[in-house]
Amino acid sequence: MTRLPPAASTGFARSAAAYERGRPGYPPDAIDFLAARLGLAPGRTVVDLAAGTGKLTRPLLATGAEVVAVEPVAEMRAELPADARSVDGTAEAMPLPTASADAVAVAQAFHWFDGDAALAEVHRVLRPGGALTLVWNRRPMDDPLNHAIEELIAPHRSHPSAFHTGAWRAAFERTQLFGPLEERVFPNEQSLDADGLVDRVASVSFIAALDESERTQVLRAVRALVGADGVTIRQYTEVQVADRLGRHLIDVCL
C-alpha cells in the first residue's frame, strides 16, 4: 500500500481542521525522552512520517533539529508549521535520499502502513546509528467516558484496527531491520469542552467519512456526553524506540 485506503484518505481530508483543534498533543516528558533517546538537537535531521497536521512536528522543531514532515493528504499538509520542510509522500515511498536522516518519528500512524515495506523504506532513509520512534496516544477502555465514546463510534468501524489489536508489531519480527522496541509510558490527560470533544471524534477517519446525516447523528450524541464543566479524557502516551540494525547484522538475520 502506497496510499491510505480511500475511506481513510477522504476522512482525513475532510477532518484536517477538526484534527488540529481536537486531537491531543504529547506531554513534555514524552518529548524529552524521545529527544534524548534520538539525540535530537541542532545539526540533526528527523523525519516526521505521516505528520498529519503537525501535532508531533511542532515539538520536534522545538528540539532545534531539522524536521522533514512527510504527509500524503494535502489538506493535512496545509496545516503543517512553516518551519518544517513538508513533502508529499508515504511511509512506503518517501521522496528522500538514502541515509539522509538521523531519526524517523511516526505518531498515531504506523498501523496504516504496509509494515514490511515501510520498515524497509525507513531503514533506507536512516543513517547507520539512526533510530525509529513510534508515538501513540491511547485511551483505556475501563474509563467511563472512553467507553461511552467507543460505544458511539464502534458500529461505524468497518474492521478491527491494527492500532487496537497490535497487529502492526509483526512487521518488526518479520523484517529484522530494527532492534527491540524500547517502550516508555507517560500520562496525558486532555480537558475539552463540548466543541472540543466533537472535534476529537469528528477527526476519526471513519467518522469523518460518513455521509452527513450519519455523521451529524454521531456527533450530536458525542456532544450530549459533555456537561457544563466539560470533560477530561483519560489517556496515556506510549513512546517506542527501535534502533536501526546495520547492514551486516541484517545479512546474518536473513
N, C-alpha and C positions, 0 to 999 in steps of 0.2 A: 504494500500500500504506500503510495507516494503522496496522497492527499487524504484529508479527512473524509469519512463517509458523507454522502450528500446531505443527509438529515442533520448531521453534526455541523457541517460547514454552514448550512443555511441557518441553523440555530445560533451559532456563534456570530455570524454576520449580523443577524437581527438584534442580538443582545449585547453588542460590544459596549454601548454606553451603560447599560444596566450592570454589566460585568464590572466595569470600572467603579461604579458607585457602590455596588452591593457586596462584591467579593472581599473577603478579609485579606489583609496583608500578612506579614510574617514577623514574629516577635524579635526584638533586638538581640536576645540571647541566641536565637537560632541563626541569625545573620552573622553574629560574631563568631559562632562556632564554625560555620562553613567558610567564612572569610579566612580564619586562621588555618583551618584544615587544608584549604586550597591555595593558601599563600597569596590571596588577592591584595593587590597594592599597586601603586603607580608603576608602570612598566610591564605589567602582566595583562594578558588578554583572556577574557572569559566570554564564552558563547552562552547566551540565554536562549535555549532551544524551545520552540513553541512558546514564545514570550507572551502571547496574549496581548493584554493592554499595558503590560509593564509592571505588574504587581511585584515581581521579583527584580525586574530590570532596575528600578529606582534604587533599592538598597544596594544592589551590586555596583551601580555607578558611584555610590557614596564611599565605596572602598578605595576609590582612586584608580581602579583597574579600567582598561578599555573594555567596553561592553559591546558585543555584536549581538543584536536581537534578531533571531530567525523566526519568522511567523508567516504561515501560509494564507491567513484570512486578512484581506485588505482592510476591512473595517476595524479589525483588531489592531493592525499595524498603524492605522491612523491615530490611535490613542497613545502610541509609544512616546517616551520622552525624546526630545530633540537631541539630547546629549549622547544617546546611544546610536550606533550605526545599525539601522534596521534594514533587513533584506527579506525578500520573498523566498521562502524555501521550506523544506520539510526535513524531518528527522532522518529520512532515508536518502535524501539528496540535498545536502547543504551546499550552497554556492560559495564554498570557502576553500582555500588552498589546503593541501595536506600539511600536517604538522604546523598549523597556524595559531593554535590556541593552547593556553596553559590549563584551562579548565572548561568544562561544559556543565551547565546547570539546566535542569528540567523541573519546572514547577507545575504540578497538577496535570501532567500531560502524558507521561510515559505509557500509560495504559491505552492511549490512542495509537501508539506506534506499531509497526511491524517490528517486533522486538529484535529479532536476529539482524535484520537489515539496518536498523537504527544503531545498534551497538557497533556493528562493523563500520558505519559511517562516522560515529563519534570517535571510535578508535583511530580512524584515518585522520580526522581533523586535529586530534590531540597530539601534542608533542610528547616524546618519551618523558616519563616522570609526571605526566598530567593525570587528572582525575575527573570523574563524572560524579555529580551530586544530583540526587532526586529529592524534591521537597514536596510534602503533601500536607494539606490541612484536612484533618479527619474529625468527624462528629460522632461521638459514641452514642449508640442507639439506646442505651439504658437511660438517657436523659429524656424527660417527658416531651420537651419542645422538639428535640431532634426526631423523636419517634413520631410525633404528630405531623411534622413536615414530611417525613418519609411515607407515611400513610397517604398523604395527598398526592405525592409525585410518583410513587412506585407503580400505580396502574398504567402510567404512560411510558414506562421504561420498556423498550422492546426486547431487551435481553440482559442477562446478568452482566454487570460491568466488571471488567478486569481490574478496575480500581478497587472494587469491593472484594472481589474473590482473591486478589493477589496473583492471578494467573500470569501477570507480566514478569514475575520473578523467574519463570522457567527459562527465559531467553539468556539470562546470565549463566545458568548452568549449562545450557546447550553450547553457547559460543565460546566460553572460557577466554574471553578477551579482557576481562576485568577481574580484579581480586574480589575478596568477600565484601559484602555491603556492611560498612560500619554504620551503626544507627544511633541516633540521639532523639529524644522526645522533649518538647517544650510546650508549656501551657499557652493557649492563645484564644482567650475568650473574646467575643465580639458583641458589643452592645448596639442595638438597632432600634429605630422607630418603625412604624408600620410601613412607610415608604421604603426604608432600607431593607426590611425583610422581604418585601415584594420584589425589590431589585435582586436580592440574593437568589431567590427562587427563579425569577424570570431569566436569570443568566444561565440556568441549567440548559444545556443544548437541546435536550429532547422536549423540554417545556417550551422553550423559545420557538421550536419548530412546529408546535401545534397550530391548528387553524385558530382563528381569532376567538371564536366562541368558546372552544375548549380552554384555550389559554386564559381567557378572561375569567372563566369559572374557577379554575385552579387558583389564580392569583387573588380572587375575591375571598376564597376560603383561607388562603395564607394570611391575608390582611386581618381576618377575624381572629387569628391566634394572638394578636398583639393588643395588650391593654394600654391604658393611658400612660403608663410609665415605661413603655417599650419592652423589649425582651433582651435577654443575654443568651447568646448561642454558646453552649459549652463545646469546646473543641480543643484539639492539640495539633501542634506542628511536628511532623516527623521528618527528620533530615537523614538521608543515607548517602554515604560517600564510598565509591569504589575506585581503586587505583587502576590506571591503565597498565596492563601487562606488556612487557617488552616483546618484541618480535620473536626472540629466541625462546621465550617461555611459551608463546603460543604454538610454535612449531612442535615443542615437546608435547603439549596438551593434545594437539591434533594427531 
